[in-house]
């Protein structure tokens, strides 16, 4: 195998994968519809349905009867890119503008809680806690930087909770995570230069803009844990603290490309890439101020600073990539309110500020930026035991300008971009109490 080529291909893949690993673009907040309606303010302290197992297992002690919740959230992003790339030997910038690069996704969830007695409760669920999806056209000029980046994780959770007394409750859970990744980059605007190199070498092959420079697929299982505590002053005032551990994922898969032998063509080769899904803390407060009106808030700290190095190895143990990253921890602050109109209808609203982690680094594969959330939601109770949650949130990303550089076979391509982003979120969950 051409060792230099292998390093180049893994570098192309991992640099972009690393650039994608930041805050809400990669770590998904969308775990319940009721939480979406309040911009996830108070998530570690509010016990409105069985979705609490996704955030703070200690809240399961607030339930007196078994309960289930099933549904999901439709994520409809809009990302518009202005910019160009500089291709050596072309002599002028090549357009790299693009609209709607990030694909829409449905994020399903399902949760259950079963109180064993007045002190013990168990519960579990399944949700998508990390994910990203960007897909550019096969002939996109900046295909080296913006091909397909698709990562999905499914988190399977089993938790238990114990009420110590009328004030304190504690919870602990096991997270089993399945992750699947696909990452591909294409020749794009670099095709004329690579064809010129082939011609100078006396070769007859022709490279197309749609040819793969790298095509990487892999999957893995990882294990982590979550823990939480709540302190209840009285039934109307509660504080919650939750922690979710990092999860180590080692993607075992294949890597290949469409390049001819003269430029280091590579058939399928087994390899692995390690990525740590970061740990995070969340503190929340919930305060019922009147019989039908409550306020709530949250602060969430995600430890992206723990992701400082990315490495890749062949199955024979040869290191083919070692890159240092400089991510920073991110904070998310949210405020919300809940109003009970009557016994059947509850209304919610929330606002939040969500930080990006990439600092000056960014990538058009997942354009990271600071975001503002504006949310509305409602719960309608058909009966005392059957209810439906509905929610909508608009997420506005701060316009960002950055430069991205990619290197293939000793050729450096620079992209200069301005990215505008927004996301519309639509949620629906059904809840039933036995």
C-alpha positions in Angstrom: 0.0 0.0 0.0 1.1 3.6 -0.7 1.6 4.8 2.9 1.7 8.4 2.0 -1.6 8.1 0.2 -3.2 6.3 3.1 -2.2 9.1 5.4 -3.6 11.7 3.0 -6.9 9.9 2.7 -7.4 9.4 6.4 -6.4 13.1 7.0 -9.0 14.2 4.5 -11.6 12.2 6.2 -10.7 12.8 9.8 -10.1 16.6 9.5 -13.6 17.0 8.2 -15.0 14.6 10.7 -13.3 16.5 13.5 -14.6 19.8 12.2 -18.1 18.3 12.4 -17.7 17.3 16.0 -19.0 20.4 17.7 -22.0 21.3 19.9 -25.5 21.1 18.5 -24.4 20.3 15.0 -23.1 17.0 16.2 -24.4 16.6 19.8 -28.2 16.5 19.4 -30.3 18.2 22.1 -33.6 16.9 20.6 -34.5 14.0 22.9 -38.2 14.9 23.8 -41.0 17.0 22.2 -42.1 18.5 25.5 -38.5 19.7 26.1 -38.3 21.1 22.5 -41.3 23.3 23.3 -39.4 25.1 26.1 -36.0 25.1 24.3 -34.9 22.3 26.7 -35.0 24.7 29.7 -35.2 22.9 33.0 -34.7 19.5 31.4 -32.8 18.0 34.4 -35.5 19.2 36.9 -38.9 18.9 35.1 -40.8 15.6 35.4 -43.6 16.0 32.8 -43.3 12.5 31.0 -41.1 9.4 30.8 -38.6 11.2 28.6 -36.8 12.2 31.8 -34.7 9.0 31.5 -32.8 10.6 28.6 -31.6 13.5 30.8 -31.8 12.9 34.5 -32.7 9.4 35.8 -33.3 10.7 39.3 -36.5 12.3 38.1 -38.1 8.8 37.7 -38.9 8.9 41.4 -41.5 11.7 40.7 -43.7 9.1 38.9 -46.3 7.1 40.8 -47.6 5.0 37.9 -46.0 3.3 34.9 -45.7 5.6 31.8 -44.5 5.4 28.2 -43.7 8.0 25.6 -43.1 7.5 21.9 -42.5 9.9 19.0 -39.8 12.0 17.4 -38.6 15.3 16.0 -38.2 16.3 12.4 -35.1 18.4 11.8 -35.3 20.6 8.7 -32.1 22.7 8.3 -31.3 25.4 5.8 -27.6 26.2 5.2 -26.6 28.6 2.4 -22.9 28.9 1.5 -21.2 31.7 -0.5 -17.6 31.4 -1.5 -14.9 30.0 -3.8 -11.9 27.7 -3.8 -8.5 28.5 -5.1 -7.2 25.6 -7.3 -3.5 25.7 -8.3 -2.8 26.0 -12.0 -6.3 27.1 -12.8 -5.4 30.8 -12.2 -8.7 32.0 -10.9 -11.1 31.3 -8.1 -13.7 28.5 -8.7 -17.2 29.1 -7.4 -18.1 27.0 -4.3 -21.5 28.4 -3.5 -24.2 26.0 -2.4 -27.7 25.9 -0.9 -29.4 23.4 1.4 -26.3 21.2 2.1 -27.6 19.7 5.3 -30.1 16.9 4.9 -33.4 16.7 6.8 -33.6 14.0 9.4 -36.2 12.3 11.6 -35.0 11.6 15.2 -37.2 9.0 16.8 -37.5 8.3 20.6 -39.2 5.9 22.9 -39.1 5.9 26.8 -40.7 4.0 29.7 -40.8 4.3 33.5 -42.0 1.7 36.0 -42.2 2.6 39.7 -41.5 -0.4 41.8 -42.5 1.2 45.1 -42.5 4.6 46.7 -38.7 4.6 46.7 -37.5 2.6 43.7 -38.1 3.2 40.0 -36.7 1.8 36.8 -36.9 3.0 33.3 -35.2 3.0 29.9 -35.5 4.2 26.4 -33.9 4.7 23.0 -33.1 8.0 21.3 -30.6 9.6 18.8 -28.1 11.6 20.9 -25.4 12.4 18.3 -25.8 12.8 14.6 -25.0 14.9 11.5 -25.8 14.7 7.8 -24.4 16.9 5.0 -24.5 15.9 1.4 -23.2 17.9 -1.5 -23.8 17.2 -5.2 -21.4 14.7 -6.7 -19.9 17.3 -9.1 -19.6 20.1 -6.4 -16.5 22.1 -7.1 -15.4 22.0 -3.4 -16.0 18.2 -3.2 -12.7 17.8 -1.3 -14.3 19.7 1.6 -18.0 19.1 1.3 -18.9 15.6 0.0 -21.1 13.3 2.2 -20.7 13.3 6.0 -23.3 11.1 7.7 -23.1 10.0 11.4 -25.9 8.5 13.4 -25.9 7.1 16.9 -28.6 5.2 18.7 -28.5 5.4 22.5 -30.1 2.5 24.4 -30.6 3.4 28.0 -31.5 1.4 31.2 -31.7 3.3 34.5 -32.7 3.0 38.1 -33.6 5.7 40.7 -33.9 5.8 44.5 -35.7 8.4 46.6 -33.7 8.9 49.8 -36.2 11.2 51.5 -38.8 13.9 50.7 -36.0 16.1 49.4 -33.3 14.0 47.7 -33.4 11.5 44.8 -30.6 9.8 42.9 -30.4 7.9 39.6 -27.9 5.9 37.7 -28.1 4.4 34.2 -26.2 2.5 31.5 -25.9 3.8 28.0 -25.2 1.4 25.1 -24.5 3.4 21.9 -24.4 2.1 18.3 -22.7 4.5 15.9 -22.6 4.3 12.1 -20.6 6.6 9.9 -20.1 7.3 6.2 -17.7 9.9 4.9 -16.8 10.6 1.3 -15.0 13.3 -0.6 -14.8 13.8 -4.3 -12.3 15.4 -6.8 -14.5 18.3 -7.7 -12.7 21.4 -9.0 -9.3 19.7 -8.7 -10.0 17.4 -11.7 -8.3 19.7 -14.4 -5.0 19.8 -12.4 -5.0 16.0 -11.7 -5.7 15.3 -15.4 -2.8 17.5 -16.4 -0.5 15.6 -14.1 -1.6 12.3 -15.7 -1.1 13.7 -19.2 2.4 14.8 -18.3 3.2 11.3 -16.9 2.1 9.9 -20.3 -1.0 8.1 -18.8 -4.3 7.8 -20.6 -6.7 7.8 -17.6 -9.1 10.6 -17.1 -10.3 11.8 -13.7 -13.9 13.1 -13.4 -15.0 15.7 -10.8 -17.4 13.0 -9.4 -14.6 10.5 -8.7 -14.0 9.7 -5.0 -10.8 10.9 -3.3 -11.9 9.0 -0.3 -14.9 6.8 0.7 -14.9 5.7 4.3 -17.6 3.6 6.0 -17.6 2.1 9.5 -19.6 1.3 12.6 -19.1 0.3 16.3 -20.8 -0.1 19.7 -19.7 1.9 22.7 -20.7 1.9 26.4 -21.1 4.8 28.8 -23.2 5.8 31.9 -25.3 8.6 33.2 -26.1 9.7 36.7 -28.3 12.3 38.2 -29.6 13.9 41.5 -32.6 16.1 42.4 -33.2 18.2 45.4 -36.8 19.1 46.0 -37.5 22.0 48.4 -41.2 21.2 48.1 -43.4 19.9 45.3 -43.3 23.4 43.6 -39.5 24.0 43.6 -36.9 21.5 42.4 -33.2 21.5 41.3 -31.6 18.8 39.2 -28.0 17.9 38.3 -27.2 15.3 35.6 -24.0 13.9 34.1 -23.5 11.8 31.0 -20.1 10.1 30.5 -18.0 10.2 27.3 -18.4 7.2 25.0 -15.4 5.8 23.1 -16.3 4.8 19.6 -13.8 2.9 17.4 -15.1 2.8 13.8 -14.1 -0.4 12.1 -14.6 -0.2 8.4 -13.2 0.2 4.9 -11.6 3.0 2.9 -11.1 3.3 -0.8 -11.0 5.8 -3.7 -11.5 6.1 -7.5 -8.0 7.5 -8.3 -5.9 5.7 -11.0 -2.8 3.9 -10.1 -0.6 6.8 -11.2 -2.1 9.0 -8.5 -2.2 6.3 -5.8 -5.4 4.5 -6.5 -6.6 2.5 -3.5 -8.9 -0.5 -3.4 -10.9 -1.4 -0.3 -8.6 -1.5 2.8 -9.6 -2.3 6.4 -8.8 0.3 9.0 -10.2 2.0 12.2 -10.7 5.5 13.5 -11.3 6.4 17.2 -13.6 9.2 18.3 -14.7 10.0 21.8 -18.3 11.3 22.2 -17.8 14.0 24.9 -19.2 14.0 28.4 -21.5 16.7 29.7 -23.0 18.2 32.8 -26.5 19.8 33.1 -27.9 21.9 36.0 -31.6 22.8 36.0 -34.2 24.6 38.1 -38.0 24.3 38.1 -40.3 26.7 40.0 -44.1 26.5 40.1 -44.9 30.1 40.9 -48.7 29.9 40.8 -51.2 27.0 40.5 -50.9 27.1 36.7 -47.6 28.9 35.9 -44.0 27.8 36.2 -40.6 28.9 35.1 -37.5 26.8 34.5 -33.9 27.2 33.4 -30.8 25.1 32.5 -27.1 25.4 32.1 -25.3 22.7 30.1 -21.5 22.2 29.9 -20.1 19.9 27.2 -16.5 18.9 27.5 -15.4 19.2 23.9 -11.9 20.1 25.2 -11.4 16.4 25.9 -11.3 15.8 22.1 -7.8 17.1 21.4 -6.4 14.3 19.3 -7.6 12.0 16.5 -5.7 8.9 15.4 -6.2 6.2 12.8 -4.6 2.8 12.3 -4.6 0.0 9.8 -5.7 -3.4 11.0 -2.0 -4.4 11.0 -1.4 -1.8 13.7 0.3 0.9 11.5 -0.6 4.4 12.5 -1.7 6.3 9.4 -3.0 9.5 11.0 -2.3 11.5 14.1 -3.8 15.0 14.3 -4.0 17.5 17.2 -7.2 19.4 17.5 -8.0 22.5 19.6 -11.7 22.2 20.5 -13.1 24.2 23.5 -15.8 23.4 26.0 -19.2 24.7 25.1 -22.0 26.2 27.2 -25.7 26.2 26.6 -28.1 28.5 28.6 -31.9 28.1 28.4 -34.9 29.8 30.0 -38.5 28.7 29.6 -42.0 28.9 31.0 -45.0 26.6 31.3 -48.7 27.6 31.6 -51.6 25.3 32.3 -54.6 26.8 30.5 -56.9 24.1 32.0 -56.9 20.4 32.8 -56.6 19.5 29.2 -54.1 22.1 27.7 -50.6 23.1 28.7 -48.6 25.7 26.8 -44.8 26.1 26.8 -42.2 28.6 25.4 -38.4 28.9 25.7 -35.3 30.6 24.5 -31.7 29.4 24.5 -28.2 30.3 23.5 -26.0 27.4 22.2 -22.2 27.9 21.8 -20.1 26.3 19.0 -16.9 24.5 19.9 -14.6 24.9 16.8 -13.3 28.4 17.7 -11.6 29.7 14.5 -11.8 26.3 12.9 -14.8 25.3 10.9 -15.8 23.2 7.9 -18.5 23.3 5.3 -19.2 19.6 6.1 -20.9 20.9 9.3 -20.6 24.7 9.7 -20.3 25.3 13.4 -21.4 28.6 14.9 -23.2 30.1 17.9 -27.0 29.5 17.8 -30.2 31.1 19.3 -33.3 28.9 20.0 -36.9 30.2 20.0 -39.4 27.5 20.9 -43.2 27.0 21.4 -45.0 23.9 22.5 -48.2 22.4 23.9 -49.6 19.3 25.5 -53.2 18.2 25.0 -54.7 15.6 27.3 -57.4 13.5 25.6 -58.0 11.7 28.9 -56.2 11.9 32.2 -53.9 9.1 31.0 -53.4 9.8 27.3 -51.8 13.0 26.0 -50.0 14.3 23.0 -47.0 16.8 22.9 -46.5 19.2 20.0 -43.6 21.6 19.6 -41.9 23.9 17.1 -38.5 25.6 17.4 -36.6 28.0 15.2 -32.8 27.9 15.6 -30.9 30.8 14.1 -27.1 30.4 13.5 -24.7 33.3 13.6 -23.3 34.1 10.1 -19.8 32.9 9.9 -16.9 33.6 7.6 -13.9 31.3 7.5 -11.1 29.7 5.4 -10.7 26.0 5.0 -7.6 24.2 3.5 -7.5 20.7 2.2 -4.4 18.8 0.9 -4.4 15.9 -1.5 -1.2 14.4 -3.0 0.8 17.5 -2.1 -1.8 19.8 -3.7 -3.2 22.5 -1.4 -6.7 23.8 -2.1 -8.1 26.8 -0.1 -11.8 27.5 0.3 -13.1 30.9 1.4 -16.7 30.8 2.7 -19.5 32.7 4.3 -22.2 30.5 5.8 -25.7 31.4 6.9 -27.7 28.7 8.7 -31.1 28.1 10.3 -33.0 25.1 11.5 -36.7 24.4 11.8 -37.7 21.7 14.3 -41.1 19.9 14.6 -41.9 17.5 17.4 -44.7 15.1 18.2 -44.9 12.6 21.1 -47.7 10.4 22.5 -47.7 9.7 26.2 -49.7 7.1 28.1 -50.0 6.4 31.8 -51.0 2.9 33.0 
